[in-house]
Amino acid sequence: MRRIIQVLFVLIIIVLGYLIVQSIMEPIRFNQEVDVRERATIDRLIDIREAQKAYKDVYKRYTGSFDTLISFLSVDSFSVTKAIGEIPEDWLEELGLEKARDKAIKEGVISRETTKMSVKDSMFVAGYAIDSLRYVPFTENVRFKMESGEILTSSNLIVQVVEVSVLYEYLLNGMDEQLIVNYEDERMKIVGFEGVKFGSMEEGTLTGNWE
């Protein structure tokens, strides 16, 4: 009987030790997984932000539609001008860059060639799946929330604005629910938003809340 009690006691100690280790490791594993998901999400938000900047350069406003943004990246193009030829060194020394360049163009020493380059090719590496921009990493096709518009500032200036975001309840879906709630509360206190985003519909900024 004593032997049985000793064995049970050892088993209880093992189980309790396992539970203690798990209680310590669970928040550690949670934080590690959060870091991975947040990093991938931030990288994609940065790509969306760069695409929005390019769109605004062309159309003088942002877009609230991923279909429009992705179509712009796929179809539109930039004009790229490159110089063919070389300015003589003595001209550069004598005239300086600007005047030497003008002289070289005028006398046909160099020429300019304008070509078209797709927006996608100028911004992303070959094979980049631009349709994936709309989707939040590590989710079942959850889409980023994207809004755009314009606001009137206190200086009576019209400013174009855009905001792209995802809440942690979607980004961290499938993880420990209580730890998600705790993390949301923590981030709310620090950055005032329960998720990851860049931009704002209330002010003219493209800053991300991770920056």
Phi, psi and chi 1 to 4 in degrees:
 res  aa     phi    psi   chi1   chi2   chi3   chi4
   1 MET       -  -42.6 -176.1   65.6  179.4      -
   2 ARG   -62.9  -38.3 -175.9  176.5  179.3 -176.8
   3 ARG   -61.6  -42.2  178.8   66.8  175.5  170.3
   4 ILE   -63.7  -43.0  -65.3  174.3      -      -
   5 ILE   -62.2  -39.7  -67.0  173.9      -      -
   6 GLN   -64.4  -43.1  -72.6  176.6  -27.6      -
   7 VAL   -62.9  -45.2  171.0      -      -      -
   8 LEU   -61.7  -39.0  -70.8  174.4      -      -
   9 PHE   -63.3  -42.7 -174.4   67.7      -      -
  10 VAL   -63.7  -42.4  169.5      -      -      -
  11 LEU   -62.9  -41.1  -70.0  174.1      -      -
  12 ILE   -61.8  -42.3  -69.1  171.1      -      -
  13 ILE   -62.6  -41.8  -69.1  174.8      -      -
  14 ILE   -63.2  -46.1  -67.8  173.5      -      -
  15 VAL   -63.0  -46.2  171.3      -      -      -
  16 LEU   -61.9  -40.9  -72.3  174.9      -      -
  17 GLY   -62.3  -41.8      -      -      -      -
  18 TYR   -62.1  -44.7  174.0   79.6      -      -
  19 LEU   -64.5  -38.4  -67.1  175.3      -      -
  20 ILE   -65.2  -44.5  -69.7  171.6      -      -
  21 VAL   -62.1  -42.4  169.6      -      -      -
  22 GLN   -64.8  -38.8  -71.7  -58.1  -53.4      -
  23 SER   -65.7  -29.6   66.8      -      -      -
  24 ILE   -78.9  -41.4  -65.5  172.1      -      -
  25 MET   -76.2  -28.0  -69.0  -57.5  -61.2      -
  26 GLU   -58.5  -49.2 -177.9   61.6   25.1      -
  27 PRO   -63.4  -33.6  -21.6   33.6      -      -
  28 ILE   -65.4  -47.0  -65.5  174.4      -      -
  29 ARG   -63.9  -37.9  -74.4 -166.7  -69.0  -97.0
  30 PHE   -60.1  -49.3  176.4   83.8      -      -
  31 ASN   -63.5  -36.6  -70.6  -27.8      -      -
  32 GLN   -65.0  -42.9  -69.8  173.1  -22.2      -
  33 GLU   -68.6  -37.7 -179.0   65.3   16.7      -
  34 VAL   -59.6  -44.7  168.0      -      -      -
  35 ASP   -58.6  -43.3  -73.1  -16.6      -      -
  36 VAL   -64.6  -46.9  171.0      -      -      -
  37 ARG   -68.3  -40.5  -64.6 -168.3 -175.1 -166.4
  38 GLU   -65.1  -42.4  -83.0 -168.5  -25.2      -
  39 ARG   -61.1  -45.3 -175.1   66.3 -100.6  169.5
  40 ALA   -64.2  -38.5      -      -      -      -
  41 THR   -68.6  -42.3  -59.2      -      -      -
  42 ILE   -63.2  -42.1  -71.4  169.1      -      -
  43 ASP   -58.7  -40.9  -73.1  -15.8      -      -
  44 ARG   -71.8  -37.7 -172.1  153.6  -60.3  172.0
  45 LEU   -63.6  -36.2  -76.4  171.4      -      -
  46 ILE   -63.9  -40.5  -70.3  172.5      -      -
  47 ASP   -63.6  -42.1  -72.4  -18.3      -      -
  48 ILE   -63.3  -41.4  -63.9  170.2      -      -
  49 ARG   -61.5  -43.2 -178.9  166.5   63.2 -176.7
  50 GLU   -65.3  -37.5  -68.2  -54.6  -53.5      -
  51 ALA   -65.2  -40.4      -      -      -      -
  52 GLN   -64.8  -38.7  -75.4  -78.8    8.9      -
  53 LYS   -61.4  -44.4  -72.6 -180.0 -177.2  177.9
  54 ALA   -64.3  -40.5      -      -      -      -
  55 TYR   -62.0  -43.4 -174.6   88.7      -      -
  56 LYS   -66.6  -35.5 -175.7  173.2 -179.4  -71.7
  57 ASP   -58.8  -34.2  -75.4  -16.7      -      -
  58 VAL   -87.7  -45.4  174.6      -      -      -
  59 TYR  -106.7   -0.5  -65.1  104.0      -      -
  60 LYS    65.2   20.5  -48.7  -54.0  176.4 -172.6
  61 ARG  -158.8  167.2   59.0 -177.9  175.1   82.6
  62 TYR   -94.8  167.8  -60.6  112.0      -      -
  63 THR  -119.3  145.4  176.9      -      -      -
  64 GLY   -98.9    9.2      -      -      -      -
  65 SER  -117.2  124.7  165.5      -      -      -
  66 PHE   -68.2  -33.9  -88.0  108.5      -      -
  67 ASP   -59.3  -44.7  -73.4  -20.6      -      -
  68 THR   -65.5  -43.7  -60.6      -      -      -
  69 LEU   -64.7  -44.5 -172.6   63.0      -      -
  70 ILE   -68.7  -37.3  -69.7  169.3      -      -
  71 SER   -62.9  -40.4  176.1      -      -      -
  72 PHE   -60.1  -45.9  162.5   71.8      -      -
  73 LEU   -64.9  -34.0  -67.1  172.4      -      -
  74 SER   -81.2  -37.3  -58.3      -      -      -
  75 VAL  -103.5  -42.5  177.0      -      -      -
  76 ASP   -72.2  163.6  -78.5   37.4      -      -
  77 SER  -144.1  159.1   59.5      -      -      -
  78 PHE  -104.7  149.8  -69.9  132.9      -      -
  79 SER   -86.6  126.2  -65.7      -      -      -
  80 VAL  -117.2  120.5  178.9      -      -      -
  81 THR  -106.6  127.8  -58.2      -      -      -
  82 LYS  -128.0  150.1   63.5  178.6 -179.1  179.1
  83 ALA   -90.1  138.1      -      -      -      -
  84 ILE  -114.3  122.4  -59.8  174.6      -      -
  85 GLY   114.6 -178.6      -      -      -      -
  86 GLU  -140.5  135.0 -170.1  171.5  -26.1      -
  87 ILE   -75.4  129.8  -56.7  173.0      -      -
  88 PRO   -58.7  141.2  -25.1   35.2      -      -
  89 GLU   -60.5  -39.9  -72.6  -68.8  -26.9      -
  90 ASP   -66.7  -30.7   55.7  -27.0      -      -
  91 TRP   -66.3  -42.3  -69.3    9.4      -      -
  92 LEU   -61.3  -42.8  -70.9  169.6      -      -
  93 GLU   -67.8  -36.9  -66.3  175.3    1.6      -
  94 GLU   -80.7  -41.1  178.2 -174.5   -7.9      -
  95 LEU  -108.6  -20.6  -57.5  172.7      -      -
  96 GLY    88.8  165.3      -      -      -      -
  97 LEU   -61.5  -50.1  176.3   59.8      -      -
  98 GLU   -63.8  -49.1 -171.7  172.4  -20.8      -
  99 LYS   -69.5  -36.7  -70.3 -176.5  178.0  179.5
 100 ALA   -64.4  -38.9      -      -      -      -
 101 ARG   -65.5  -44.2 -177.7  175.6   55.8 -148.2
 102 ASP   -60.3  -42.2  -68.5  -18.3      -      -
 103 LYS   -65.6  -41.6 -179.6  178.8  179.5  179.8
 104 ALA   -64.0  -38.7      -      -      -      -
 105 ILE   -68.3  -43.4  -67.6  173.0      -      -
 106 LYS   -62.9  -38.2 -176.2  177.0 -179.4  179.5
 107 GLU   -93.4    3.3  -63.1 -170.8   11.4      -
 108 GLY    78.1   13.9      -      -      -      -
 109 VAL   -69.3  -37.7  175.2      -      -      -
 110 ILE  -127.4  155.0   63.6  172.7      -      -
 111 SER  -131.9  164.8   60.6      -      -      -
 112 ARG  -114.9  137.6  -71.2  177.6  174.4  174.4
 113 GLU  -124.2  124.6 -179.8 -179.5  -86.7      -
 114 THR  -104.9  125.2  -59.3      -      -      -
 115 THR  -126.4  164.9   57.5      -      -      -
 116 LYS  -102.5  135.2  -67.5  -75.2 -171.7  178.4
 117 MET  -127.6  131.0  176.0  179.1  -72.1      -
 118 SER   -61.9  147.4   72.4      -      -      -
 119 VAL   -58.5  -42.8  177.7      -      -      -
 120 LYS   -59.2  -46.3 -180.0 -178.4   70.6  172.1
 121 ASP   -68.3  -29.4  -68.7  -20.0      -      -
 122 SER   -79.6  -18.4   68.3      -      -      -
 123 MET  -109.8  -31.5  -65.3 -176.8   62.2      -
 124 PHE  -124.2  158.0  -56.7  109.5      -      -
 125 VAL   -69.8  158.1  -62.5      -      -      -
 126 ALA   -59.2  136.2      -      -      -      -
 127 GLY    87.4    0.8      -      -      -      -
 128 TYR   -63.7  127.9 -173.0   97.7      -      -
 129 ALA   -83.9   90.0      -      -      -      -
 130 ILE   -67.7  -22.4   57.2  173.3      -      -
 131 ASP   -66.4  -20.2 -169.0   58.9      -      -
 132 SER   -72.9  -11.6   66.8      -      -      -
 133 LEU   -55.5  -34.1  -76.4  176.7      -      -
 134 ARG   -76.0  -16.6   70.9 -179.7   81.6 -140.2
 135 TYR  -101.3  141.1  -61.1  114.2      -      -
 136 VAL   -80.7  126.8  179.6      -      -      -
 137 PRO   -58.2  150.5  -24.2   34.3      -      -
 138 PHE    65.4   23.1  -64.3   95.2      -      -
 139 THR  -127.9  165.3   68.0      -      -      -
 140 GLU   -85.2   74.5  -67.6  -66.8  -30.4      -
 141 ASN    58.7   32.1  -66.1  -31.7      -      -
 142 VAL   -70.5  134.6  171.9      -      -      -
 143 ARG   -99.4  145.9  -61.3 -170.7  179.6 -161.4
 144 PHE   -63.2  145.5  -72.5  102.3      -      -
 145 LYS   -83.7  125.0 -180.0 -178.9  179.2 -178.3
 146 MET  -131.3  125.2 -173.9  162.6   72.3      -
 147 GLU  -128.7  150.9  -60.0  176.4  -89.1      -
 148 SER  -144.6  161.1   68.2      -      -      -
 149 GLY   176.2 -156.3      -      -      -      -
 150 GLU  -143.8  151.3   57.8 -175.8   31.2      -
 151 ILE  -129.3  156.9   59.4  172.7      -      -
 152 LEU  -102.4  118.3 -176.8   65.7      -      -
 153 THR   -79.1  171.3   68.8      -      -      -
 154 SER   -64.4  -16.8   56.8      -      -      -
 155 SER   -93.0   11.7  -56.3      -      -      -
 156 ASN    62.5   33.6  -72.4  -37.4      -      -
 157 LEU  -106.0  137.3  -65.2  175.2      -      -
 158 ILE   -87.5  122.1  -64.6  177.5      -      -
 159 VAL  -118.8  133.0  175.5      -      -      -
 160 GLN   -77.9  136.2  -60.0  -61.6  -43.8      -
 161 VAL  -131.8  155.4  -67.0      -      -      -
 162 VAL  -151.0  149.2   64.3      -      -      -
 163 GLU  -144.5  130.2 -179.1  175.3  -46.8      -
 164 VAL  -127.7  130.2 -174.9      -      -      -
 165 SER  -152.0  165.5   64.6      -      -      -
 166 VAL  -147.6  138.1   58.9      -      -      -
 167 LEU   -82.3  151.9  -64.3  173.8      -      -
 168 TYR   -63.8  -27.3  -76.2  121.7      -      -
 169 GLU   -61.6  -25.2   65.7  176.2  -76.0      -
 170 TYR   -93.0  -45.9  -58.3  115.6      -      -
 171 LEU   -62.8  -37.1  177.6   58.1      -      -
 172 LEU  -103.9   15.8  -54.7 -178.4      -      -
 173 ASN   -56.5  136.2 -176.2   46.6      -      -
 174 GLY    97.8   -9.6      -      -      -      -
 175 MET   -94.9  177.8  -60.2  175.0   67.4      -
 176 ASP   -57.2  121.2 -174.6  -80.9      -      -
 177 GLU   -63.9  -41.1  -67.3 -176.2    4.1      -
 178 GLN   -68.4  -38.1 -174.8   56.4   55.2      -
 179 LEU   -67.2  -33.2  -69.5  177.2      -      -
 180 ILE   -64.3  -46.0  -67.8  174.2      -      -
 181 VAL   -59.3  -44.3  170.6      -      -      -
 182 ASN   -62.1  -41.0  -64.5  -15.2      -      -
 183 TYR   -69.2  -39.4 -169.5   68.9      -      -
 184 GLU   -59.9  -44.7  -72.5  174.1  -26.2      -
 185 ASP   -61.5  -41.7  -70.2  -17.1      -      -
 186 GLU   -63.6  -46.9  176.7 -173.1  -20.7      -
 187 ARG   -68.5  -33.6  -64.0  -57.6  -66.2  167.9
 188 MET   -62.1  -40.5 -170.6   67.0 -177.1      -
 189 LYS   -68.4  -33.7  -68.3  174.9 -177.4  176.5
 190 ILE   -83.2  -49.1  -63.5  173.0      -      -
 191 VAL  -117.0   -4.6  -61.1      -      -      -
 192 GLY    75.3   21.6      -      -      -      -
 193 PHE  -153.3  135.7 -176.0   68.9      -      -
 194 GLU   -90.6   54.9  -63.0  175.5  -16.8      -
 195 GLY   177.1 -163.1      -      -      -      -
 196 VAL  -117.3  135.3 -171.4      -      -      -
 197 LYS  -158.9  164.9   71.9  166.4 -172.3  169.3
 198 PHE  -132.8  157.8   76.3   80.5      -      -
 199 GLY    80.2 -177.1      -      -      -      -
 200 SER  -162.2  146.2  170.6      -      -      -
 201 MET   -91.0    1.7  -67.9  -57.1  -67.6      -
 202 GLU  -112.9  -14.8  -61.2  174.8   -3.5      -
 203 GLU  -151.3  157.5   57.6 -179.7  -42.1      -
 204 GLY   -81.3   82.3      -      -      -      -
 205 THR  -142.3  149.3  177.9      -      -      -
 206 LEU  -115.5   14.2  -70.1  177.8      -      -
 207 THR   -67.6  139.4  -58.8      -      -      -
 208 GLY   -89.1  148.9      -      -      -      -
 209 ASN   -77.3    4.3   67.1  -13.8      -      -
 210 TRP   -94.9   -7.0   63.3   88.0      -      -
 211 GLU   -94.9      -  -63.4  173.9  -45.6      -
